[in-house]
């Protein structure tokens, strides 16, 4: 493992946060659309989403830094980071499909794909760093809940 560098960690965390912020910006006003639709039981208030996502992006960035900083197995490391970037791109697209284009069926399918990608990413991370993998468990749990919401909203609307 390379020496810990705070600036490198911050680059990973800020990059993840910026992906989320840019996705939200391109998605447009989500609160009015979200409040207008029929929502399933357990739907959280709109203000909760940016709070949860900010925390999850910080955890994602931290875990990716830990994988990047680990030099034990270059092939596993490269594969794990590839999964990280793929899931981050899919994550980026979800809000745009759901809120900007209001493609609820596509957004529900993307949510399922994202859930599976993050599960695969966690398994890949675990082979390198169990802590990096565990940092993404809240993300996977939230994605399970978000997938339930996306699929239910698709069927209800």
For each residue, the residues with C-beta under 8 A, 3 or more apart:
1: 69 70 71 72
2: 5 69 70 71
3:
4: 9 69
5: 2 8 9
6: 9 10
7: 10 11
8: 5 11 12 65 68 69
9: 4 5 6 12 13 61 62 65
10: 6 7 13 14
11: 7 8 14 15 65
12: 8 9 15 16 61 62 64 65 68
13: 9 10 16 17 57 58 61 62 65
14: 10 11 17 18 61
15: 11 12 18 19 61
16: 12 13 19 20 57 58 60 61 64 88
17: 13 14 20 21 54 57 58 61
18: 14 15 21 22
19: 15 16 22 23 57 88 91 92
20: 16 17 23 24 53 54 57 91 92
21: 17 18 24 25
22: 18 19 25 26 92
23: 19 20 26 27 91 92 93 94 95 96
24: 20 21 27 30 50 95
25: 21 22
26: 22 23 95 96 100
27: 23 24 30 95 96 98 99 100
28: 99 100
29: 32 33 99
30: 24 27 33 34 46 49 95 99
31: 34 35 46
32: 29 35 36
33: 29 30 36 37 99 102
34: 30 31 37 39 46 99
35: 31 32 46
36: 32 33
37: 33 34 153 156 157
38: 153 156 157
39: 34 43 149 152 153 156
40: 43 148 149 152 153 156
41:
42: 145 148
43: 39 40 149
44: 48 49
45: 48
46: 30 31 34 35 49
47: 50 51
48: 44 45 51 52
49: 30 44 46 52 53
50: 24 47 53 54
51: 47 48 54 55
52: 48 49 55 56 142
53: 20 49 50 56 57
54: 17 20 50 51 57 58
55: 51 52 58 59 138
56: 52 53 59 60 138 139 142
57: 13 16 17 19 20 53 54 60 61
58: 13 16 17 54 55 61 62
59: 55 56 62 63 135 136 138 139
60: 16 56 57 63 64 84 88 135 136 139
61: 9 12 13 14 15 16 17 57 58 64 65
62: 9 12 13 58 59 65 66 132 135
63: 59 60 66 67 84 125 129 131 132 133 135 136
64: 12 16 60 61 67 68 81 84 132
65: 8 9 11 12 13 61 62 68 69
66: 62 63 69 70 129 131 132 135
67: 63 64 70 77 80 81 84 125 128 129 132
68: 8 12 64 65 77 81
69: 1 2 4 8 65 66
70: 1 2 66 67 73 77 128 129
71: 1 2 74 77
72: 1 76 77 128
73: 70 76 77 127 128
74: 71 77 78
75: 78 79
76: 72 73 79 80 124 127 128
77: 67 68 70 71 72 73 74 80 81 128
78: 74 75 81 82
79: 75 76 82 83 124
80: 67 76 77 83 84 121 124 125 127 128
81: 64 67 68 77 78 84 85
82: 78 79 85 86
83: 79 80 86 87 117 120 121 124
84: 60 63 64 67 80 81 87 88 121 125
85: 81 82 88 89
86: 82 83 89 90 117
87: 83 84 90 91 114 117 118 121
88: 16 19 60 84 85 91 92
89: 85 86 92 93
90: 86 87 93 94 110 113 114 117
91: 19 20 23 87 88 94 114
92: 19 20 22 23 88 89 95 96
93: 23 89 90 96 97 110
94: 23 90 91 97 98 107 110 111 114 150
95: 23 24 26 27 30 92 98 99 100
96: 23 26 27 92 93 99 100 101
97: 93 94 100 101 103 106 107 110
98: 27 94 95 101 102 103 104 107 150
99: 27 28 29 30 33 34 95 96 102
100: 26 27 28 95 96 97
101: 96 97 98 106
102: 33 98 99
103: 97 98 106 107
104: 98 107 108 150 153 154 157
105: 108 109 154
106: 97 101 103 109 110
107: 94 97 98 103 104 110 111 150 154
108: 104 105 111 112 147 150 151 153 154
109: 105 106 112 113
110: 90 93 94 97 106 107 113 114
111: 94 107 108 114 115 143 146 147 150 151
112: 108 109 115 116 147 151
113: 90 109 110 116 117
114: 87 90 91 94 110 111 117 118 143 147
115: 111 112 118 119 140 143 144 147
116: 112 113 119 120
117: 83 86 87 90 113 114 120 121
118: 87 114 115 121 122 136 139 140 143
119: 115 116 122 123 140
120: 83 116 117 123 124
121: 80 83 84 87 117 118 124 125 136
122: 118 119 125 126 133 136 137 140
123: 119 120 126 127 133
124: 76 79 80 83 120 121 127 128
125: 63 67 80 84 121 122 128 129 132 133 136
126: 122 123 129 130 132 133
127: 73 76 80 123 124
128: 67 70 72 73 76 77 80 124 125 132
129: 63 66 67 70 125 126 132 133
130: 126 133 134
131: 63 66 134 135
132: 62 63 64 66 67 125 126 128 129 135 136
133: 63 122 123 125 126 129 130 136 137
134: 130 131 137
135: 59 60 62 63 66 131 132 138
136: 59 60 63 118 121 122 125 132 133 139 140
137: 122 133 134 140 141
138: 55 56 59 135 141 142
139: 56 59 60 118 136 142 143
140: 115 118 119 122 136 137 143 144
141: 137 138 144 145
142: 52 56 138 139 145 146
143: 111 114 115 118 139 140 146 147
144: 115 140 141 147 148
145: 42 141 142 148 149
146: 111 142 143 149 150
147: 108 111 112 114 115 143 144 150 151
148: 40 42 144 145 151 152
149: 39 40 43 145 146 152 153
150: 94 98 104 107 108 111 146 147 153 154
151: 108 111 112 147 148 154 155
152: 39 40 148 149 155 156
153: 37 38 39 40 104 108 149 150 156 157
154: 104 105 107 108 150 151 157
155: 151 152
156: 37 38 39 40 152 153
157: 37 38 104 153 154
